[in-house]
């Protein structure tokens, strides 16, 4: 299996940090903050810079401890466990996608006048999404070169405007400094927090960085310091040139007018848009690595863990991200402030969860090597978390409609819970057993819908010579197929096994009621990983609905091989393509992979797929043989 390639150093990671952290607030935030607290909003920018630099040291400690592609997900997994880490990973991915859309929407708004047809603006935004994701797909080296270009042009642009603008500052514009209640300084922080988000994107590239224990921490801190200096300088100069009451929605462009005039501001506007696309590019490069880490741990679609054999990139995760980014773009296009208001509380919630892992891990893993150790790592994260909570609370108190936007954002997080439960259903034996126990009665009542007669007929027609044979029904469920097999086998024997207590109870009840003396039922809670040791040699194996539950495919197929004679027959059927959209277990997604798994276990099989209304069926049938010959 292809793996990610280690090739990155300081320039690439610092460039990623700069592009990722230069949020839209860098160019638009001066107005949003000043609308809340006037010139005193400069205090908010200073607070933001100080907080950001300290948070970067916390991320640096965590990244030095766990230099893996999962980044924030890996930190959470070590501190909180499986379910919380999934939610945090899910939250980080949502934040990333909203951030991508926010940056692209802001760039389009800045360059194109309001009269431009929406269809044209959306088409251009889509083109940028496809272009940036294509670059990310082609390889990390090419992606980082693009990020270095984005970072360089952004820094040149900002300095080209700031340096001459300093000479246009008029000190009287800072007066009066306090024109609103002092508390609103902290409320204004909410709208500029996004100016210094993005540490998580750096952590995602740890697995592709040379000497990540040193490079990632230093890059995190230095890129944050660089952006923080600019984030503080821009509003200081802007408010010194333009009274805050006269600021437009694009204050950085206003400042450029004072320096270069109307013609120069057009160039600057395109430069700002280019910088914002760089911000989107940082997330587009980083976030697929998060999906890869989740998929590796079977906490997301397994196929997204695949790495391209040539480009060494998580290409399926990039394709998936592209589709989601397009969907989010259509939903959020034209509502910049709404997107910002949804993004900020979600990002702060994520950052609280992440920075709190520092004191937790210092308690849980005190002896783990920390190549970099953040100052005040026990108390500092608690203080920062309280500040983040206070910022969101003040935003809710002083902003009409904020409560509703907060609830919308949190609903996105809660949507991850059913996804997690679905993943547990596939990959956690105890959860699958509990679910099947709960719905055993419903399965019996709906058996003709769940396993239609036409599908049962196809199964029985594959190997019709069962009379007098010894059969194993591996995963008998409530006995839907068992009853018909019992009639077909005559004086033969059926060993019916299942991993759920309620299914076994219903099956035994049916057997007793019908007087089926040729069926022996065994309850096996470990059926997902083995064939019950009491099962003797049999002539045939039938199974319906068990393949997707099997956790150790190699072990189970080896066990099945062990109880069959040479040329013994096997027929296994499972449900796939649920509701035509839900993903399958990775190994059931490709017929050749299925054939190879059975071939390695000593079977020659044919694989066919049969369409159903709400899901499809995969049929795997063949014989035990040492010869590598196709089964016909």
matplotlib code that plots the C-alpha trace (Angstrom):
import matplotlib.pyplot as plt

x = [0.0, 1.3, 2.3, 2.6, 6.0, 8.3, 9.8, 8.8, 11.0, 10.8, 10.0, 7.0, 5.5, 6.0, 4.4, 1.4, 1.2, 1.1, -1.4, -3.7, -3.7, -4.2, -7.9, -10.4, -10.4, -6.9, -8.5, -12.1, -11.9, -10.9, -14.3, -16.2, -14.3, -14.5, -18.2, -18.4, -15.8, -14.4, -10.7, -10.6, -10.9, -7.1, -6.9, -8.8, -6.2, -3.4, -5.2, -5.8, -2.1, -1.0, -3.5, -2.6, 1.1, 0.5, -1.9, 0.8, 3.1, 0.4, 0.0, 3.7, 4.0, 1.2, 2.7, 6.1, 4.6, 2.4, 3.9, 1.1, -1.1, -4.2, -3.0, -5.8, -7.6, -4.5, -4.1, -7.8, -7.5, -4.6, -6.4, -10.1, -10.6, -12.4, -15.8, -14.7, -11.8, -14.1, -16.3, -13.3, -12.0, -15.5, -15.7, -12.2, -13.3, -16.5, -14.5, -12.0, -14.8, -16.5, -13.2, -12.5, -15.9, -15.5, -12.1, -13.3, -16.6, -14.6, -12.2, -15.1, -17.0, -13.8, -13.0, -16.4, -19.0, -22.4, -24.0, -22.0, -24.4, -24.3, -24.0, -20.7, -19.3, -20.3, -18.7, -15.4, -15.5, -16.1, -13.1, -10.9, -12.1, -11.3, -8.0, -6.7, -7.9, -6.2, -3.0, -3.4, -4.0, -0.9, 1.5, 2.6, 5.8, 3.8, 1.2, 3.8, 5.5, 2.1, 1.7, 5.1, 4.1, 0.8, 2.6, 5.3, 2.9, 0.7, 3.6, 4.8, 1.3, 0.7, 4.2, 3.8, 0.6, 1.6, 5.1, 4.1, 0.7, 2.5, 3.4, -0.3, -1.3, -2.9, -2.8, -6.0, -7.9, -7.3, -9.3, -11.6, -10.1, -12.9, -16.2, -18.2, -18.5, -15.2, -16.9, -17.5, -13.8, -14.2, -17.4, -15.4, -12.9, -15.4, -15.4, -11.6, -10.7, -10.8, -7.8, -5.5, -7.0, -5.4, -2.8, -4.5, -3.5, 0.1, -0.3, -1.9, 1.3, 3.5, 3.7, 5.1, 7.7, 11.3, 12.2, 8.6, 9.3, 11.5, 10.2, 6.5, 6.7, 9.1, 7.1, 3.9, 5.3, 7.2, 4.3, 2.0, 4.4, 4.7, 0.9, 0.2, 2.6, 0.7, -2.7, -1.9, -0.2, -3.0, -5.8, -3.3, -2.4, -5.9, -7.5, -4.7, -5.5, -9.3, -11.7, -13.4, -16.9, -15.9, -14.6, -16.1, -16.6, -13.0, -10.8, -7.5, -8.5, -9.5, -6.0, -4.6, -6.6, -4.9, -1.5, -1.8, -5.0, -8.0, -5.8, -3.5, -6.4, -7.6, -4.3, -4.4, -7.9, -6.7, -3.8, -6.1, -8.2, -5.1, -4.1, -7.6, -7.3, -4.0, -5.9, -8.3, -5.4, -3.9, -7.0, -7.4, -3.9, -4.2, -7.7, -7.6, -4.9, -7.4, -9.9, -7.1, -6.3, -10.0, -10.4, -7.3, -8.9, -12.2, -13.9, -14.8, -15.2, -12.4, -11.6, -10.5, -7.4, -6.0, -2.8, -2.2, 0.7, 2.3, 1.5, 1.6, -1.4, -4.7, -6.5, -9.8, -10.0, -9.2, -12.0, -14.4, -13.4, -13.9, -17.5, -18.3, -16.6, -18.8, -21.9, -20.9, -20.2, -23.7, -25.2, -23.0, -22.4, -23.2, -23.6, -20.1, -21.0, -23.3, -20.6, -18.2, -20.7, -21.1, -17.4, -16.0, -17.9, -17.3, -13.6, -13.3, -15.1, -12.5, -9.6, -10.8, -11.0, -7.5, -5.6, -7.1, -5.4, -2.1, -2.8, -4.7, -1.8, 0.7, -1.4, -2.1, 1.3, 3.8, 6.8, 6.2, 8.9, 8.1, 10.7, 9.0, 7.2, 4.8, 5.1, 2.4, 1.0, -1.1, -2.9, -2.6, -5.0, -7.6, -7.4, -7.4, -10.5, -12.3, -11.5, -12.8, -16.0, -16.5, -16.0, -18.8, -21.0, -20.5, -21.2, -24.5, -25.5, -24.7, -25.5, -29.1, -29.7, -26.5, -28.2, -29.8, -26.5, -24.8, -27.5, -27.1, -23.4, -23.8, -26.3, -23.5, -21.5, -24.4, -24.9, -21.7, -23.2, -25.4, -22.4, -20.3, -23.1, -23.2, -19.4, -19.7, -22.4, -19.9, -16.7, -17.6, -18.7, -20.5, -22.4, -23.4, -24.6, -26.6, -28.2, -29.1, -30.5, -32.6, -34.1, -34.3, -38.1, -38.4, -36.0, -38.4, -41.4, -39.8, -37.8, -39.5, -38.6, -35.0, -34.3, -36.8, -37.9, -36.2, -32.8, -33.4, -34.1, -30.9, -28.9, -30.5, -30.2, -26.4, -25.8, -29.0, -27.4, -27.8, -29.8, -28.2, -25.3, -23.8, -24.1, -22.9, -25.1, -22.7, -24.8, -28.3, -30.1, -33.7, -33.8, -35.1, -32.9, -32.5, -36.1, -35.8, -32.3, -33.8, -36.4, -33.8, -31.2, -33.6, -31.7, -28.6, -27.6, -27.5, -25.3, -26.7, -24.6, -25.3, -23.7, -26.8, -28.8, -32.2, -31.7, -30.7, -33.8, -36.1, -34.4, -34.7, -38.4, -39.0, -37.2, -39.1, -42.4, -41.8, -40.2, -37.0, -34.8, -32.0, -30.9, -28.4, -28.2, -25.0, -24.7, -21.2, -20.5, -17.1, -18.5, -17.1, -13.6, -13.9, -15.9, -17.1, -14.6, -17.4, -18.4, -17.3, -16.3, -19.2, -19.8, -21.1, -21.1, -24.0, -24.0, -26.2, -25.4, -22.2, -19.4, -19.7, -19.6, -16.4, -13.5, -10.7, -11.5, -8.3, -8.9, -12.6, -12.0, -9.1, -11.4, -14.1, -11.4, -10.5, -13.9, -14.5, -13.2, -11.4, -14.0, -16.3, -18.7, -19.2, -21.9, -21.8, -24.2, -24.2, -26.0, -24.1, -24.8, -27.3, -29.8, -27.5, -25.3, -23.9, -20.3, -19.5, -16.8, -13.7, -13.0, -16.6, -16.4, -14.4, -15.0, -11.3, -10.4, -13.1, -11.8, -8.2, -9.2, -10.9, -8.1, -5.6, -7.7, -7.8, -11.0, -11.8, -14.9, -17.1, -18.5, -21.7, -23.8, -27.6, -29.7, -32.4, -34.7, -33.0, -29.7, -27.9, -26.5, -23.1, -22.9, -19.7, -19.7, -17.2, -15.2, -12.3, -9.2, -5.5, -5.4, -5.5, -8.3, -11.4, -14.7, -17.4]
y = [0.0, 3.5, 5.8, 9.5, 10.9, 12.8, 15.7, 19.0, 21.4, 24.8, 26.9, 24.8, 24.5, 28.2, 29.0, 26.7, 28.4, 31.9, 31.1, 29.1, 31.7, 34.8, 34.7, 37.1, 39.2, 40.4, 42.5, 42.9, 42.6, 46.2, 47.5, 44.7, 45.2, 49.1, 48.9, 47.3, 49.3, 52.1, 52.9, 50.9, 47.8, 48.1, 46.6, 43.6, 43.2, 43.2, 40.7, 38.5, 38.6, 37.6, 34.8, 33.5, 33.3, 31.5, 29.0, 28.3, 27.2, 24.8, 23.3, 23.1, 20.9, 18.6, 18.4, 17.5, 14.7, 13.2, 14.0, 12.1, 13.1, 13.3, 16.4, 17.6, 14.3, 12.5, 14.9, 14.4, 10.6, 10.5, 12.7, 11.9, 8.6, 7.3, 9.1, 12.6, 12.4, 11.6, 14.6, 16.9, 15.5, 15.9, 19.5, 20.3, 19.1, 21.2, 24.3, 23.7, 23.4, 26.5, 28.3, 27.4, 28.7, 31.9, 32.7, 32.1, 34.0, 36.9, 36.9, 36.9, 39.7, 41.9, 41.6, 41.6, 44.3, 43.5, 43.9, 40.9, 37.9, 35.4, 32.5, 34.0, 34.5, 31.0, 29.5, 31.3, 30.1, 26.6, 26.9, 27.9, 25.0, 22.5, 24.1, 24.1, 20.6, 19.4, 20.9, 19.2, 15.9, 16.1, 16.0, 17.6, 19.1, 21.0, 22.0, 23.5, 25.4, 27.0, 27.8, 29.4, 31.6, 32.5, 33.4, 35.4, 37.5, 38.0, 39.3, 41.6, 43.0, 43.8, 45.4, 47.3, 48.9, 49.2, 50.7, 53.9, 54.1, 54.7, 58.2, 59.0, 58.3, 61.2, 60.7, 62.7, 59.9, 57.8, 60.3, 59.6, 56.3, 55.0, 55.8, 52.7, 50.6, 48.9, 45.5, 45.8, 45.5, 41.8, 41.5, 42.9, 40.1, 37.6, 39.1, 39.2, 35.8, 34.2, 36.4, 34.0, 30.6, 27.7, 26.0, 22.6, 22.7, 22.7, 19.7, 17.7, 17.7, 16.2, 12.8, 14.4, 16.6, 15.7, 15.8, 16.9, 16.9, 20.0, 21.5, 21.6, 23.3, 26.0, 26.6, 26.9, 29.6, 31.6, 31.6, 32.8, 35.5, 36.8, 36.8, 38.3, 41.3, 42.0, 41.4, 44.1, 46.5, 46.6, 48.0, 50.4, 52.0, 51.8, 53.6, 56.2, 57.1, 56.7, 57.6, 54.4, 55.8, 56.2, 52.6, 50.6, 46.9, 46.6, 48.7, 47.4, 48.5, 51.9, 52.3, 51.4, 54.2, 56.7, 55.4, 54.5, 56.1, 54.5, 52.7, 51.2, 50.0, 47.7, 46.0, 45.7, 44.3, 41.5, 40.9, 40.6, 38.1, 36.1, 36.1, 34.8, 32.0, 31.2, 30.8, 28.4, 26.5, 26.0, 24.2, 22.3, 20.9, 20.1, 18.8, 15.7, 14.4, 14.6, 12.5, 10.0, 9.7, 9.2, 6.6, 4.7, 4.3, 3.3, 6.5, 7.6, 6.1, 3.5, 4.2, 7.8, 6.3, 5.3, 7.0, 7.5, 5.2, 7.8, 11.2, 10.0, 12.0, 11.0, 11.3, 9.9, 12.2, 15.1, 14.0, 13.8, 17.2, 18.7, 17.5, 18.7, 22.1, 22.6, 21.8, 24.2, 26.9, 26.7, 26.8, 29.7, 31.9, 35.5, 35.4, 36.3, 37.5, 34.6, 32.1, 34.0, 33.9, 30.1, 29.5, 31.4, 29.6, 26.2, 27.0, 28.2, 25.1, 23.0, 25.0, 24.8, 21.0, 20.9, 23.2, 21.5, 18.3, 19.9, 19.8, 16.5, 14.8, 16.3, 14.5, 11.2, 10.9, 12.8, 10.8, 11.1, 12.8, 16.4, 17.9, 21.2, 22.2, 25.2, 27.7, 27.6, 24.4, 23.5, 26.8, 28.7, 26.5, 26.9, 30.7, 30.8, 28.5, 30.8, 33.8, 31.9, 31.0, 34.6, 35.9, 33.7, 34.6, 38.3, 37.9, 36.1, 38.8, 41.8, 40.6, 40.1, 36.7, 35.3, 32.6, 31.1, 31.1, 29.4, 26.7, 26.1, 25.7, 23.2, 21.2, 20.6, 19.0, 16.9, 15.6, 13.7, 11.5, 9.3, 9.0, 7.7, 5.3, 4.0, 3.5, 1.6, -0.6, -1.6, -1.9, -2.4, -6.0, -5.1, -2.2, -4.4, -7.1, -4.7, -3.2, -6.6, -7.7, -4.6, -5.1, -8.9, -8.8, -6.2, -8.3, -11.3, -9.2, -7.7, -10.7, -11.0, -7.4, -7.6, -10.9, -11.1, -14.5, -13.9, -13.4, -16.5, -18.4, -17.2, -18.4, -21.8, -22.2, -21.6, -24.9, -27.0, -30.3, -30.0, -33.1, -35.2, -32.8, -31.1, -27.3, -24.4, -21.3, -18.7, -15.9, -17.4, -14.3, -15.0, -18.1, -16.6, -18.8, -21.6, -22.8, -23.3, -24.9, -27.3, -28.4, -28.8, -30.7, -33.5, -36.0, -33.8, -31.5, -27.7, -25.9, -22.4, -19.8, -16.2, -13.6, -12.1, -13.6, -12.4, -13.7, -17.1, -17.1, -16.4, -19.0, -21.7, -20.8, -21.2, -24.5, -25.9, -24.7, -26.2, -29.4, -29.0, -31.7, -31.3, -27.8, -27.2, -23.6, -22.1, -18.7, -17.2, -13.7, -13.9, -14.8, -11.5, -12.9, -16.7, -19.8, -21.4, -24.2, -26.7, -26.7, -30.0, -30.5, -29.6, -30.0, -26.4, -23.0, -20.5, -17.0, -14.0, -10.5, -11.4, -10.3, -6.6, -7.5, -9.6, -7.8, -10.2, -11.3, -13.4, -15.3, -16.1, -17.2, -19.4, -21.0, -21.6, -23.3, -25.5, -27.0, -27.7, -30.7, -30.2, -28.8, -28.0, -25.2, -21.8, -19.2, -15.8, -13.0, -9.5, -6.2, -3.3, 0.2, 1.0, 3.6, 3.9, 6.5, 5.0, 3.6, -0.1, -1.7, -1.1, -4.7, -5.2, -2.3, -4.0, -7.5, -8.2, -7.4, -9.8, -12.5, -11.9, -12.2, -15.6, -16.8, -16.1, -18.2, -21.1, -20.5, -20.0, -17.8, -15.8, -12.4, -11.0, -8.0, -8.0, -4.8, -4.2, -1.3, 0.3, -1.6, -4.1, -7.6, -9.0, -12.8, -14.6, -18.3, -21.0, -23.9, -24.7, -25.5, -25.1, -24.5, -20.9, -21.5, -19.5, -20.8, -21.2]
z = [0.0, -0.9, 1.9, 2.3, 1.3, 3.7, 1.8, 3.5, 5.4, 7.1, 4.0, 3.0, 6.5, 7.3, 4.0, 4.8, 8.2, 6.8, 4.1, 6.5, 9.2, 7.1, 7.4, 5.8, 8.9, 8.0, 5.2, 6.3, 10.1, 10.9, 10.0, 11.8, 15.0, 14.8, 14.4, 17.9, 19.8, 17.6, 18.0, 21.1, 18.9, 18.6, 22.0, 20.7, 18.0, 20.5, 22.6, 19.6, 18.6, 22.1, 22.4, 19.0, 19.7, 23.0, 21.4, 18.7, 21.5, 22.8, 19.3, 19.0, 22.1, 20.8, 17.3, 18.7, 20.7, 18.0, 14.5, 12.6, 9.7, 11.9, 13.7, 16.0, 15.8, 17.0, 19.9, 20.9, 20.5, 23.0, 25.5, 25.3, 23.6, 20.5, 20.4, 21.5, 19.1, 16.3, 17.1, 17.3, 14.0, 12.5, 13.9, 12.5, 9.1, 9.2, 10.2, 7.4, 4.7, 6.0, 6.0, 2.4, 1.3, 3.4, 1.8, -1.7, -1.2, 0.3, -2.7, -5.2, -3.3, -3.3, -7.0, -8.6, -8.2, -6.7, -10.2, -11.5, -12.2, -9.4, -11.9, -13.2, -9.7, -8.7, -11.8, -11.1, -7.5, -8.6, -11.0, -8.2, -6.0, -8.8, -9.6, -6.0, -5.3, -8.6, -7.4, -4.0, -5.8, -8.0, -5.1, -1.9, -3.5, -6.1, -3.5, -1.2, -4.1, -4.8, -1.1, -1.0, -4.0, -2.2, 1.0, -0.7, -2.8, 0.3, 2.3, -0.5, -1.0, 2.6, 3.1, -0.2, 1.2, 4.9, 4.5, 2.6, 4.4, 7.7, 6.5, 5.9, 9.6, 11.4, 15.2, 15.7, 14.0, 17.1, 19.2, 21.0, 21.7, 24.0, 22.4, 23.4, 26.6, 27.4, 27.4, 23.7, 23.0, 23.9, 21.8, 18.8, 19.3, 18.0, 14.5, 14.2, 15.7, 12.3, 11.3, 13.2, 12.8, 11.0, 13.3, 12.7, 9.0, 9.8, 12.2, 9.4, 7.4, 10.1, 8.4, 5.2, 7.0, 7.6, 11.3, 12.2, 15.9, 15.4, 12.1, 12.9, 16.4, 15.1, 12.0, 14.0, 16.3, 13.6, 11.1, 13.9, 15.0, 11.4, 10.8, 14.3, 13.6, 10.3, 11.9, 14.5, 12.1, 9.5, 11.8, 13.6, 10.3, 8.8, 11.7, 11.7, 8.1, 8.0, 10.9, 11.9, 11.2, 7.5, 7.0, 4.2, 4.1, 2.6, 4.8, 3.5, 0.0, 1.5, 2.9, -0.5, -2.2, 0.1, -0.9, -4.6, -5.7, -7.6, -10.2, -7.5, -5.4, -8.3, -8.3, -4.5, -4.6, -7.0, -4.7, -1.6, -3.6, -4.5, -0.8, 0.2, -2.3, -0.6, 2.6, 1.0, -0.6, 2.9, 4.1, 0.8, 1.2, 4.9, 5.6, 3.4, 5.8, 8.6, 6.6, 5.9, 9.7, 10.5, 7.8, 9.0, 12.4, 10.8, 12.0, 8.5, 5.0, 4.8, 1.2, 2.1, 3.6, 0.2, -0.9, -4.6, -5.7, -8.0, -6.4, -2.8, -1.8, -0.2, -3.5, -2.6, 0.4, -1.9, -4.3, -1.4, -0.1, -3.5, -3.7, -0.2, -0.9, -3.9, -1.8, 0.9, -1.7, -3.1, 0.4, 1.7, -1.4, -0.8, 3.0, 4.2, 7.6, 8.3, 7.3, 9.6, 12.5, 12.1, 11.6, 14.6, 17.5, 15.9, 15.5, 19.1, 20.3, 18.4, 19.7, 23.3, 23.0, 21.5, 23.8, 26.8, 25.8, 26.8, 30.6, 30.3, 28.5, 31.0, 33.6, 31.7, 29.9, 32.2, 31.0, 27.2, 25.4, 24.5, 22.1, 22.6, 25.8, 26.0, 28.9, 31.6, 29.9, 33.0, 33.6, 30.3, 28.3, 31.0, 30.9, 27.1, 27.0, 29.4, 27.2, 24.2, 26.0, 27.1, 23.6, 22.3, 25.2, 24.6, 20.9, 21.7, 24.2, 22.0, 18.5, 17.3, 15.8, 17.2, 19.2, 16.1, 14.2, 17.1, 17.2, 13.4, 13.9, 16.7, 14.7, 12.2, 15.0, 16.2, 12.7, 13.2, 15.9, 13.6, 11.3, 14.3, 15.2, 11.6, 11.7, 15.1, 13.5, 10.9, 12.9, 16.6, 17.5, 20.7, 19.0, 16.1, 18.5, 20.5, 17.4, 16.1, 19.4, 19.6, 16.1, 16.1, 16.3, 13.5, 11.3, 11.7, 10.9, 7.8, 6.7, 3.3, 2.6, 4.0, 2.2, -0.6, -2.0, -5.3, -3.5, -1.5, -4.7, -6.3, -3.2, -3.2, -7.0, -6.9, -5.0, -5.3, -4.4, -0.6, 0.0, 2.8, 3.2, 6.3, 6.1, 8.1, 8.0, 9.2, 10.5, 10.5, 11.8, 12.6, 10.4, 7.1, 5.0, 7.6, 7.2, 3.5, 3.8, 6.4, 3.9, 1.1, 3.2, 4.2, 6.4, 6.4, 9.1, 9.4, 12.0, 12.3, 14.2, 15.0, 17.2, 18.8, 21.6, 20.4, 16.9, 18.3, 20.6, 17.7, 15.5, 18.2, 18.7, 14.9, 14.7, 17.7, 16.3, 12.9, 14.3, 12.3, 13.9, 11.4, 12.6, 15.5, 16.7, 18.3, 19.8, 19.1, 20.4, 18.7, 15.3, 13.7, 14.2, 13.9, 13.1, 16.3, 17.4, 17.9, 14.2, 12.7, 9.0, 6.7, 3.0, 2.3, 3.9, 3.4, 4.8, 4.4, 5.9, 7.7, 5.3, 6.3, 10.0, 9.8, 11.6, 10.8, 7.3, 6.9, 10.1, 9.4, 5.8, 7.1, 9.6, 6.9, 4.8, 7.7, 8.1, 4.3, 2.3, -1.0, -3.5, -0.6, -1.6, -0.2, -0.9, 1.0, 0.3, 1.8, 1.6, -0.1, -1.4, 1.3, 0.0, -3.0, -1.2, 2.0, 1.5, 1.8, 3.9, 1.8, 1.0, -0.3, -2.7, -5.4, -6.9, -7.5, -3.9, -2.7, -5.1, -3.9, -0.3, -0.9, -3.2, -0.4, 2.0, -0.4, -2.4, -6.0, -6.2, -8.5, -7.4, -8.8, -7.8, -7.8, -7.7, -5.1, -4.4, -1.4, -1.5, -3.7, -2.9, -3.5, -4.1, -3.5, -4.3, -5.3, -4.0, -1.8, -3.9, -3.8, -7.6, -8.8, -11.3, -12.0, -10.6, -13.2]

ax = plt.figure().add_subplot(projection="3d")
ax.plot(x, y, z, "-o")
ax.set_aspect("equal")
plt.show()
